[in-house]
Amino acid sequence: MNVNRTADRPPSTSETKAEAVSSRIPLNTLAIPFGLLGYAGTWNAARTAFGWEAWVTEPFWALATAALIWLIIAHTIRGRHTSSTLADQLRHPAQGPIAAIFPASVVLLGAHLYPSIPIAGAILVYSGAASGFVFAAWLTTLWIRKQVPVEAIHGGYFLPTVAAGYISAGAFAAIGNMLFAIAAFSMGTFFWIVIFTILLARLALVAPLPGPLTPTLAILAAPPAVGGMAWLAMNGRTLDWVTVALLGATIFMVLIQIALIPTYRKLTFTLGFWSFTFSMAAVASQTIVLSDLARYPGWQVVAIAALAAVSVLIIVIAIKSLTAGGSFRRRARQEERQITQADDLVARSKSRSGV
């Protein structure tokens, strides 16, 4: 009983300071530049649809790049002053998969840079994709060799294989390597089916996700949207049956997100809410591009509405992130501790049962 009360009570000031020194910055902070990169891509889609000048989108890409560089520096500095290692963080069943955001972000930047600086863009695409695939293979092997606590599985498990595959497929198509694009697209599709099946079983049969991981459910909407954009890049922006099938899957996943709004509304705001941004930006991009290709009556209104909706979402999350202050940082540390404690409890229960 005393142990339980100690675990449940709020941490003291000295405990909080000690934890800040000993812990690394949570990897879910990488969702910030990832979401901004997705948002920049949405502006690219709108620029193409409406014929805007290229410079209109560049501030968004610059902001996303600056956020990525700043976070890399912050993670590096904090990492040098902590007792935990990056390897420990990558092996963490809840945080590890989220690290796949970094190579995926490099691929997105490379694809954007390619039209203006082809050599640099191609280098970023190939190096980002290669490192992403190597990380995905290493992480998958880790899951095979060491049982993953089913309670730790969340929407971020799409990132190492599904996101890496689809984002790389679109980037390879953008730089003209269709063979690599097909291979990457096949990888993304295969693991979308596999990971979605595992995740759905976990959500349906096991306890709900912990609060800090619940926003990762927004990632469910990303695979068909990102995959749809990749396929359009591969087929020359043609409205074929694959495009329509992926659009149908996106619509269904968005309906699930709408049904989950009451669940999301109960959550305390944390940086984990940035998980919403890339997924919704991908949905908005797919909506804009397909509206542009179909040119149905009123398509401009739909495209602008999609851009406006994701803009409002990102602005609101950004404002909350900037204004949360010290109380936010304390909540974030508490929630990360809860995730770690949950994983430890699962591990201990497995060892007791002899699994």
Residue, then its C-alpha position, 0 to 999 in steps of 0.5 A: m500500500n505504501v508503495n502504491r501511494t508513493a507511486d501515485r503521489p505528485p513528484s516533489t521538486s527535488e524528484t522533478k529536477a533529478e528526473a529532468v537531469s536523468s531523462r532524455i527529451p521524449l522522442n514524441t517531440l519529433a512530431i513537431p517538425f514532422g507535422l510542420l513538414g506535412y503542413a508545408g506539403t499541404w501548401n505545396a499541394a494548394r500552390t499547384a492546384f491554384g497556380w500560386e508562386a513557388w515562394v508562397t510555400e517556402p516560409f513553411w518549409a523553412l520553419a519546419t527545417a528550423a524546427l527539425i534542426w533545433l530539436i536535433i540540437a536540443h536532443t543532443i545537448r540534453g543527451r550529453h547530460t543524462s544517464s540514459t542513452l539513445a540506444d535505451q530510448l530507441r529500444h523503449p517499446a513506446q518511444g522507439p518507433i517514433a524515432a522513425i520520424f527523423p529519417a522520414s523528415v530527411v526524405l521529405l526535405g530531400a524531395h522538396l529540395y530536388p527540383s531546385i538542387p537535384i544533387a543535394g535533394a537526391i542525397l537526402v532522399y537516398s540517405g534518409a530512405a536507407s537509414g529509415f529502412v535500416f532502422a525499421a529492419w533493426l527495430t523489427t528484429l528487436w520486436i522478434r527477439k524480445q517480446v513487445p508488451v502489447e499494452a505498449i503498442h500504439g499508432g506510432y508503430f506505423l512509422p518505421t515501416v508504413a510511413a517510411g515506405y510510403i514517404s520514400a515511395g513518393a520521394f523516389a517517384a519525385i526524383g525519377n527512380m520508379l523501381f525504388a518507388i515501387a519497392a518502397f510502396s510495396m513495403g508500405t502497403f504490406f506493413w500497413i496491413v500487418i501493423f493495422t491488424i496488430l494495432l486493431a487487435r490491441l485496441a479491441l482486446v486490451a486496456p485503452l492506450p495511456g493518455p500520453l499515447t492516445p493522440t497517436l491514434a490520429i496516425l491511423a488516418a495517415p497511411p491511406a492519405v500518404g500512400g495515396m499521395a505516393w501513388l499519384a506521384m508514381n502514376g503521373r497524377t492519374l485518377d485510377w482505381v488504386t487512387v479511388a480505393l486509397l481515398g475510400a480508406t482515407i474517408f473511413m479513417v477520418l470517420i474513425q477520427i471524428a468518432l474519437i473526438p470525445t476521447y481526445r477532448k478528455l485528454t490533458f494537452t501535451l506535445g503528443f497532440w502534435s501527432f494529429t498534425f502530420s496525419m491531418a496535413a496528409v489528409a488535407s493534401q490528398t483532398i486538395v490534389l484529388s479535388d484539383l484533378a477531378r475539378y468537380p463543381g466547387w472543388q476550390v471551396v473544398a480545397i481551401a476548406a481543407l487547407a484552412a482546417v489543417s491550418v487552424l489545427i496546427i495554429v491551435i496546437a502551436i499556441k497551446s505548446l508555447t503557452a503551456g509553460g512550466s506546468f506543461r513540462r511537469r505534465a509531460r514528464q509525469e506522463e512519460r514516467q507513467i508510460t515507462q512504469a506501465d511497461d515495467l509492470v508488464a515486464r514484471s508480470k511476464s517474468r512472474s508468469g514465466v512468459 
